[in-house]
Amino acid sequence: MLEVSQLRKSYPKKQALQDVSFSLKAGTSFGFLGPNGAGKSTTMKILTGIVQADSGSVRLLGKEATKNPDAVSKYIGYVPQEITLYDKLSAYDNLEFFGEAYGVRGKMLKQRIHEVLTQTGLLDRAKEEVGTFSGGMKRRINIAALLHRPKLLILDEPTVGIDPQSRNHIFEMIRDLNREGVTIIYSTHYMEEVEALCDEVAIMDQGTIKAMGPLGELLENYGQKAIYVEIAGAHHLPEDPDVTEVRKEGSGYVLETENLHGVMQRLLRLASQHSWDVKQLEIVRPSLENVFLRVTGTALRD
Ligand SMILES: Nc1ncnc2c1ncn2[C@@H]1O[C@H](COP(=O)(O)OP(=O)(O)OP(=O)(O)O)[C@@H](O)[C@H]1O
């Protein structure tokens, strides 16, 4: 569906992209995770043709997009960070305006507007000026304005500064579109959003993709394996050669180790020998946060 190859882009004082390559199968929900300034927006703007790369190529549905953006623009829906609606127009009129701009007309346009207003939960506010809406409601309309049913939907941090209700609506809209077969590229610096929405993830930092793959694979390959153990009355734990770090957490300890089963077995053996009261013993699922830390060497700033 999409093949991005060796993108480079420099601004006068900054090399924004050093070498960005990835490819996506149709129907993927792809999360672009990275701190401010990592190069996510620049990559997305190159995909949509708003910004030109210094070198590299983008192929969408077999067509060379970098040389001929008009040939692919009808397949792409782009939701930038900034809201692009007319405050003085009603929600309905905004949708009508953008629908027509994307070439949707007549009965089909009316039907699509009704559908998306229902989907966004804003049908009863359709005739009100968008200027009176909350930031989250505007965001929902902004996404709904993509009435031309793009094959690739690119969203640049669509939930920054919005209320939880709007965020849930946006998530549902994205999931519905993805179920209908739309390929999604979703940029964010919120790990939990990627975990909730995306089946593939790229971790970007300083203009390059540091790691990429299915979410489960990244967690498996880069996540720190650990055990949580809680023993009544234990003030310290016996040393184990396979444990690389011990952290106090709540009333127990997190033990980092690559040998989960060996360490667990030894703990249980010791517990039975010394009649310790083991309250809890479990494997800790690695988090994306932890993967990010290991891949980039830093916590996700912000
Ligand atoms: N038009 C521009 N002119 C000059 N520098 C720019 C321009 N756009 C982006 N940059 C710089 O390029 C780098 C990458 O920016 P980009 O917006 O792509 O990052 P990002 O990962 O999307 O961050 P954010 O989450 O803040 O949007 C940053 O250092 C940024 O300051």
Ligand as a Chemical Component Dictionary entry (heavy atoms), coordinates in Angstrom:
data_LIG
# 
_chem_comp.id                   LIG 
_chem_comp.type                 NON-POLYMER 
_chem_comp.pdbx_formal_charge   0 
_chem_comp.three_letter_code    LIG 
# 
loop_
_chem_comp_atom.comp_id 
_chem_comp_atom.atom_id 
_chem_comp_atom.alt_atom_id 
_chem_comp_atom.type_symbol 
_chem_comp_atom.charge 
_chem_comp_atom.model_Cartn_x 
_chem_comp_atom.model_Cartn_y 
_chem_comp_atom.model_Cartn_z 
_chem_comp_atom.pdbx_ordinal 
LIG N1  N1  N 0 9.111  24.728 8.748  1  
LIG C1  C1  C 0 10.153 24.451 9.530  2  
LIG N2  N2  N 0 11.243 25.253 9.536  3  
LIG C2  C2  C 0 12.322 24.980 10.290 4  
LIG N3  N3  N 0 12.429 23.919 11.102 5  
LIG C3  C3  C 0 11.368 23.073 11.154 6  
LIG C4  C4  C 0 10.187 23.299 10.376 7  
LIG N4  N4  N 0 9.324  22.282 10.618 8  
LIG C5  C5  C 0 9.938  21.480 11.533 9  
LIG N5  N5  N 0 11.155 21.946 11.841 10 
LIG C6  C6  C 0 12.133 21.328 12.758 11 
LIG O1  O1  O 0 12.362 19.982 12.338 12 
LIG C7  C7  C 0 12.399 19.088 13.447 13 
LIG C8  C8  C 0 11.336 18.003 13.288 14 
LIG O2  O2  O 0 10.049 18.604 13.432 15 
LIG P1  P1  P 0 8.661  17.819 13.295 16 
LIG O3  O3  O 0 7.573  18.844 13.425 17 
LIG O4  O4  O 0 8.673  16.983 12.082 18 
LIG O5  O5  O 0 8.700  16.890 14.581 19 
LIG P2  P2  P 0 7.524  16.116 15.314 20 
LIG O6  O6  O 0 8.050  14.784 15.678 21 
LIG O7  O7  O 0 6.288  16.151 14.502 22 
LIG O8  O8  O 0 7.308  16.995 16.618 23 
LIG P3  P3  P 0 5.935  17.556 17.224 24 
LIG O9  O9  O 0 5.412  16.463 18.073 25 
LIG O10 O10 O 0 6.412  18.741 18.038 26 
LIG O11 O11 O 0 5.062  17.956 16.080 27 
LIG C9  C9  C 0 12.206 19.957 14.682 28 
LIG O12 O12 O 0 13.481 20.237 15.217 29 
LIG C10 C10 C 0 11.547 21.204 14.162 30 
LIG O13 O13 O 0 11.871 22.322 14.952 31 
# 
loop_
_chem_comp_bond.comp_id 
_chem_comp_bond.atom_id_1 
_chem_comp_bond.atom_id_2 
_chem_comp_bond.value_order 
_chem_comp_bond.pdbx_ordinal 
LIG N1  C1  SING 1  
LIG C1  N2  SING 2  
LIG C1  C4  DOUB 3  
LIG N2  C2  DOUB 4  
LIG C2  N3  SING 5  
LIG N3  C3  DOUB 6  
LIG C3  C4  SING 7  
LIG C3  N5  SING 8  
LIG C4  N4  SING 9  
LIG N4  C5  DOUB 10 
LIG C5  N5  SING 11 
LIG N5  C6  SING 12 
LIG C6  O1  SING 13 
LIG C6  C10 SING 14 
LIG O1  C7  SING 15 
LIG C7  C8  SING 16 
LIG C7  C9  SING 17 
LIG C8  O2  SING 18 
LIG O2  P1  SING 19 
LIG P1  O3  DOUB 20 
LIG P1  O4  SING 21 
LIG P1  O5  SING 22 
LIG O5  P2  SING 23 
LIG P2  O6  DOUB 24 
LIG P2  O7  SING 25 
LIG P2  O8  SING 26 
LIG O8  P3  SING 27 
LIG P3  O9  DOUB 28 
LIG P3  O10 SING 29 
LIG P3  O11 SING 30 
LIG C9  O12 SING 31 
LIG C9  C10 SING 32 
LIG C10 O13 SING 33 
# 
